[in-house]
Amino acid sequence: MNPIFDIHIFVCTNQRTGNDKLSCGEAHGLELVGEFKKQLKDLNIGLKVRANKSGCLGICDLGPTVAIYPEGTFYVGVQKHDVKEIVEAHVIHKTVVQRLVLDKWPKN
């Protein structure tokens, strides 16, 4: 079975309320979704790529989180100005952006 998308980008937009913990939605998750969509359209890369919001990816304390599949790469602390680099490096050239990649899953 062929996948519908070559690459699927999930951007956490989880909003926690009444809690002292950080959440990605409060750190511009929706803005990141919009920027991924813009960059993918502007670069017209010729792949079937989808960028969409997701619920909690489980590592809110590390800042805005982005997961890219099928590789299963997680990027943390992502800001709007990082999106073009992720699209060009990871999506187009299949190179992980090391400065943003989650090296080790945090302990709860």
Buried (B, 14 or more C-beta within 10 A) or exposed (E): EEEEEBBBBBBBBBBBEEEEEBBBBBBBBEBBBBBBBBBBEEBEBEEEBBBEBBEBBBBBEBBBBBBBEEEEBBBBBBBBEBBBBBBBBBBBEEEBBEEBEBEEEEEE
